[in-house]
Amino acid sequence: MITVQASNHLTAAKQAFYDLYEKGAENTSDRSIWREDTAAIEISAPLMGETDGFSIKDSRFRYLGNYAAYFPTVDPALITAEEEDYSELFLQSGGLKTLVEHFRLYPDSRRQLFSSWLPMHMDPKVVGVCITQLYCRLRNNTLELHSHARANDAYRLLLLDMQLAMSVQREIASQLNVPLGRYTHFVDSLHFYKQYESDIERQRAYMQTSPHWNGAL
């Protein structure tokens, strides 16, 4: 199991990438996988601003960061899909609004969560999002958030998914007028795909030299 403790999302994403590269193993039951492991990633100070992630406005997520600065070979269409899918599941469904209302009624509750997983997603022909559940909890008057992902591609989507979940944490904390607490990201399958092996090698070299990643470890 990969365990990462970091002070910010960039350090966490970079460390998880390196750890998977160095410690992840082939999955002989899934030939599409190059390296895989489970992961728990904790960020102690999730102070990401909108300019380095997602904004939430008019029941939509909008990515305001420069993802290409961190992953220059990743298809921008993935960002559009992230915006559309999670806007429908977390915002337009009323899930976030309901969660905030329940927090105001029951601030000590351990039931403040919402799920994006539906029975139809068991069919591999149906596109299913990576984050299956978000769980929130007030601890010592700060808002902590746990995101649970069934799977994350550490090369293309891990950072993006963490940025999205952290934007939800920031929005809820703002509406409740409480400080941000820890953010924890659990991944059942953190993986690299074999088809992107050469891109992953280039990305690893880029992380070692790019000023955008400088200081992330």
C-alpha positions in Angstrom: 0.0 0.0 0.0 1.2 3.5 -0.9 1.0 6.0 2.0 1.6 9.7 1.4 1.6 12.5 3.9 2.1 15.9 2.5 1.4 19.6 3.2 0.0 20.3 -0.3 -1.6 18.7 -3.3 1.4 19.0 -5.6 3.8 17.4 -3.2 1.2 14.6 -2.6 0.6 14.0 -6.4 4.3 13.9 -7.1 5.2 11.6 -4.2 2.3 9.2 -5.1 3.5 9.1 -8.7 7.1 8.4 -7.7 6.0 5.7 -5.1 3.8 4.0 -7.7 6.6 4.0 -10.2 9.1 2.6 -7.8 6.9 0.2 -5.7 3.9 -0.6 -7.8 3.5 -4.1 -9.2 2.1 -5.6 -12.3 -1.4 -7.0 -12.1 -1.5 -10.3 -14.0 -5.3 -10.4 -13.8 -5.5 -7.1 -15.8 -3.1 -7.0 -18.7 -3.8 -3.3 -19.3 -2.0 -2.4 -16.0 1.7 -1.6 -15.9 1.9 -0.8 -12.2 -0.8 -0.8 -9.5 -1.3 -0.5 -5.7 -3.8 0.8 -3.2 -3.1 4.3 -1.8 -3.9 6.6 1.1 -2.9 10.2 0.6 -3.2 12.8 3.3 -2.8 16.5 2.8 -2.5 18.5 6.0 -2.9 22.0 4.7 -5.3 21.9 1.6 -5.1 25.6 0.9 -5.4 25.4 -2.9 -7.0 28.4 -4.5 -9.4 28.5 -7.4 -6.6 29.6 -9.8 -4.9 26.2 -9.2 -8.0 24.0 -9.4 -11.8 24.2 -9.8 -14.3 26.9 -9.1 -17.9 26.1 -8.3 -20.5 28.5 -9.8 -24.0 28.1 -11.1 -24.0 24.4 -10.3 -21.0 23.7 -12.4 -17.3 22.9 -11.8 -14.9 25.0 -14.0 -11.2 24.3 -14.1 -9.2 27.5 -13.8 -5.8 26.0 -13.4 -3.1 25.2 -16.0 -3.1 21.4 -15.9 -0.8 21.3 -18.9 1.9 23.0 -16.9 2.1 19.8 -14.7 1.1 17.1 -17.2 1.9 18.5 -20.7 1.0 15.4 -22.6 -2.4 14.7 -21.1 -5.5 15.2 -23.3 -7.4 18.4 -22.3 -10.6 16.5 -23.1 -10.2 14.8 -19.7 -10.7 18.1 -17.9 -13.9 18.8 -19.8 -15.2 15.3 -19.0 -14.3 15.9 -15.3 -16.2 19.2 -15.2 -19.3 17.7 -16.9 -19.5 14.4 -15.0 -19.0 15.7 -11.5 -21.1 18.8 -12.1 -24.1 16.5 -12.8 -23.3 14.0 -10.0 -22.3 16.4 -7.1 -23.8 19.8 -7.9 -26.8 19.5 -10.3 -28.1 16.5 -8.3 -28.4 18.8 -5.3 -26.0 16.6 -3.3 -23.7 19.4 -2.1 -26.6 21.7 -1.2 -28.3 18.9 0.8 -25.0 18.1 2.6 -24.5 21.7 3.7 -28.1 21.9 4.9 -27.6 18.8 7.0 -24.4 20.1 8.4 -26.3 23.1 9.7 -28.9 20.9 11.3 -26.5 18.2 12.7 -23.0 19.6 12.9 -21.7 16.6 14.9 -23.0 14.0 12.4 -20.9 11.3 10.9 -23.4 10.9 8.0 -22.4 13.8 5.8 -21.5 12.0 2.6 -22.7 11.7 -1.0 -22.1 9.0 -3.6 -21.6 9.0 -7.3 -21.8 5.3 -7.8 -24.9 3.7 -9.4 -25.8 0.0 -10.1 -25.5 0.7 -13.9 -21.8 1.5 -13.3 -21.1 -2.2 -12.7 -21.3 -2.6 -16.5 -17.9 -2.0 -17.9 -19.5 -0.5 -21.1 -20.9 2.3 -19.0 -18.5 5.1 -18.1 -18.1 5.4 -14.4 -16.3 8.3 -12.6 -13.3 7.6 -10.4 -14.5 9.3 -7.2 -17.3 7.2 -5.8 -17.9 8.9 -2.5 -17.1 12.1 -0.6 -17.3 12.1 3.2 -17.2 15.3 5.3 -16.7 15.7 9.1 -16.3 18.6 11.4 -13.2 17.9 13.6 -12.0 20.5 16.1 -14.1 23.1 14.3 -12.4 22.5 10.9 -13.9 20.7 7.9 -12.2 17.5 7.0 -13.0 15.7 3.7 -12.3 12.2 2.6 -12.6 11.3 -1.0 -12.9 7.6 -2.0 -11.8 6.6 -5.5 -12.4 3.2 -6.9 -9.5 3.9 -9.3 -7.1 6.6 -10.2 -4.6 6.9 -13.1 -1.6 8.4 -11.4 -0.3 9.8 -14.7 -3.5 11.5 -16.0 -6.1 11.9 -13.3 -4.9 11.7 -9.7 -4.0 15.4 -9.3 -7.2 16.4 -11.2 -9.5 14.3 -9.0 -7.8 15.6 -5.8 -8.2 19.2 -7.0 -11.9 18.6 -7.7 -12.5 17.1 -4.3 -10.6 19.8 -2.5 -12.7 22.4 -4.3 -15.8 20.7 -2.7 -14.1 20.9 0.7 -13.3 24.5 0.2 -16.9 25.3 -0.9 -18.5 23.5 2.1 -16.1 25.1 4.6 -16.9 28.5 3.1 -20.6 28.0 3.4 -20.3 26.8 7.0 -17.8 29.6 7.8 -15.2 27.2 9.2 -11.5 26.7 8.4 -10.2 23.9 6.2 -9.0 20.7 7.9 -7.2 17.7 6.6 -7.9 16.3 3.2 -7.5 12.5 2.7 -7.7 10.7 -0.6 -8.2 6.9 -0.6 -7.7 4.9 -3.8 -8.5 1.3 -4.3 -6.5 1.0 -7.5 -3.8 3.6 -8.1 -2.3 2.6 -11.4 -0.3 3.3 -14.5 -1.5 1.9 -17.9 0.9 -0.1 -20.1 -0.2 1.9 -23.1 1.2 5.1 -21.6 4.5 3.7 -20.5 6.6 5.9 -22.6 4.5 9.0 -21.7 4.9 8.1 -18.0 8.7 7.9 -18.4 8.7 11.3 -20.0 6.4 12.7 -17.2 8.8 11.3 -14.5 11.7 13.1 -16.2 9.6 16.3 -16.5 8.7 16.2 -12.8 12.4 16.1 -11.9 13.3 19.2 -14.0 10.2 21.4 -14.5 10.0 24.6 -12.4 6.2 23.9 -12.0 7.1 20.9 -9.9 10.1 22.4 -8.3 9.8 22.3 -4.5 7.0 19.8 -4.6 9.1 17.3 -2.7 
